[in-house]
């Protein structure tokens, strides 16, 4: 029983399989990929609009940082705070609902749109806006610091008109 061995020149190389395609094999994967890309584009556009829409907030917070730094040395620098709050509110609510408000109505409106200011916030804002320099210098530094911190909190968290 001798088996004849083939000659080496009669041996053939095994054929290689077809290359694997990168194209999805089913339409469900194509649909899933398109939905994923559309969702990513939508989320990116939404984030861009939100970032662009909060430009006024970033600028107001930058101005507030300047006021805080200057008010640490001279309380008169805090006189810019009431106007900054009003400008921020007008930028956030373009309907102009906040424009005619003053005093308690103004602080109530601020409390409706975001975190409330301190209880004596209306008095402190009125003092900063209208009182003589001596009255502003006589303000308790802790009260002024509390008002600045509450203003920062309001600017960071207030609700924007839809």
C-alpha positions in Angstrom: 0.0 0.0 0.0 2.0 2.7 -1.1 0.3 6.0 -1.7 1.7 8.0 -4.5 2.7 11.5 -3.4 2.0 14.3 -5.8 4.8 16.1 -7.3 5.6 19.5 -5.7 5.0 21.2 -9.0 1.4 20.0 -9.0 0.6 21.6 -5.6 -1.5 24.7 -5.7 -1.8 27.5 -3.3 -5.1 27.7 -1.4 -7.3 30.6 -2.6 -7.7 33.5 -0.1 -11.2 34.5 1.0 -12.7 37.7 -0.4 -11.7 40.8 1.5 -14.2 41.9 4.1 -16.2 44.9 3.1 -16.5 47.9 5.3 -19.9 48.6 4.1 -22.6 47.5 6.6 -24.1 44.1 5.7 -27.7 45.1 6.6 -29.7 48.3 6.1 -30.4 48.5 9.8 -26.8 49.4 10.5 -26.9 52.1 7.8 -30.0 53.6 9.3 -28.5 53.4 12.8 -25.3 55.1 11.6 -27.3 57.9 9.8 -29.5 58.4 12.9 -26.4 58.6 15.1 -24.7 61.2 12.9 -27.9 63.3 12.7 -28.2 63.2 16.5 -24.6 64.2 16.9 -25.1 67.2 14.5 -28.3 68.2 16.2 -26.7 68.1 19.7 -23.7 70.1 18.4 -25.9 72.7 16.8 -28.0 73.0 20.0 -24.8 73.3 22.2 -23.5 76.0 19.8 -26.8 78.0 20.0 -26.9 77.7 23.7 -23.2 78.9 24.0 -23.9 81.8 21.6 -27.1 82.7 23.5 -25.3 82.9 26.8 -22.7 85.4 25.6 -24.5 88.2 27.5 -24.2 86.0 30.7 -20.5 85.5 30.3 -19.9 89.2 29.7 -22.1 90.1 32.7 -20.2 87.7 34.9 -16.9 89.2 33.7 -18.1 92.7 34.5 -19.3 91.4 37.9 -15.8 90.0 38.7 -14.4 93.4 37.9 -16.9 95.1 40.2 -16.2 92.6 43.0 -12.4 93.2 42.7 -12.8 97.0 42.8 -15.4 96.9 45.5 -13.0 95.0 47.8 -10.9 98.2 47.9 -13.5 100.9 47.4 -17.3 100.3 48.1 -18.2 103.0 45.6 -17.2 100.6 42.8 -20.3 98.6 43.6 -22.4 101.5 42.3 -22.2 99.7 38.9 -24.1 96.7 40.2 -27.7 97.9 39.8 -27.1 98.9 36.2 -25.4 95.6 35.4 -28.3 93.6 36.9 -30.7 95.6 34.8 -28.7 95.2 31.6 -28.4 91.5 32.2 -32.1 91.2 32.8 -32.9 93.1 29.6 -30.5 90.9 27.6 -32.1 87.8 29.1 -35.7 89.0 28.6 -35.8 90.9 25.3 -39.5 91.6 25.7 -38.5 94.5 28.0 -40.7 93.4 30.9 -38.0 94.3 33.4 -37.3 97.8 32.0 -39.9 99.8 33.9 -39.5 98.0 37.2 -37.9 99.5 40.3 -37.7 98.8 44.1 -39.6 95.9 45.5 -41.2 95.1 42.1 -37.7 94.9 40.6 -36.4 92.5 43.2 -39.6 90.4 43.0 -39.2 90.1 39.3 -35.5 89.0 39.8 -36.7 86.4 42.3 -39.3 85.1 39.8 -36.7 84.7 37.1 -33.9 83.1 39.2 -32.6 82.7 42.7 -33.7 85.5 45.0 -31.5 88.3 46.2 -31.1 88.8 50.0 -34.2 90.2 51.9 -32.8 93.7 52.0 -31.6 93.4 48.4 -34.0 96.1 47.2 -32.7 98.6 49.8 -29.1 97.8 49.0 -29.6 98.2 45.3 -31.5 101.5 45.9 -28.6 102.7 48.1 -26.1 101.8 45.5 -28.0 103.4 42.7 -29.3 106.6 44.4 -27.7 107.3 47.8 -24.9 109.7 48.3 -21.3 108.4 48.4 -21.2 108.7 52.2 -24.2 106.3 52.5 -22.6 103.8 50.2 -19.3 103.9 52.1 -21.3 103.3 55.3 -22.8 100.1 54.0 -21.8 97.0 56.0 -19.1 95.1 53.9 -20.8 91.8 54.8 -24.1 93.0 53.3 -22.3 94.3 50.2 -20.4 91.0 49.8 -23.7 89.1 50.3 -25.4 91.2 47.6 -22.5 90.7 45.2 -22.6 86.9 45.8 -26.4 86.8 45.4 -26.1 88.8 42.2 -23.5 86.3 40.9 -25.7 83.4 41.7 -28.7 85.1 40.0 -26.6 85.8 36.8 -25.4 82.2 36.7 -28.8 80.6 37.2 -31.6 82.9 36.0 -34.1 81.6 33.4 -33.9 82.9 29.9 -37.0 83.8 28.0 -38.0 81.1 25.5 
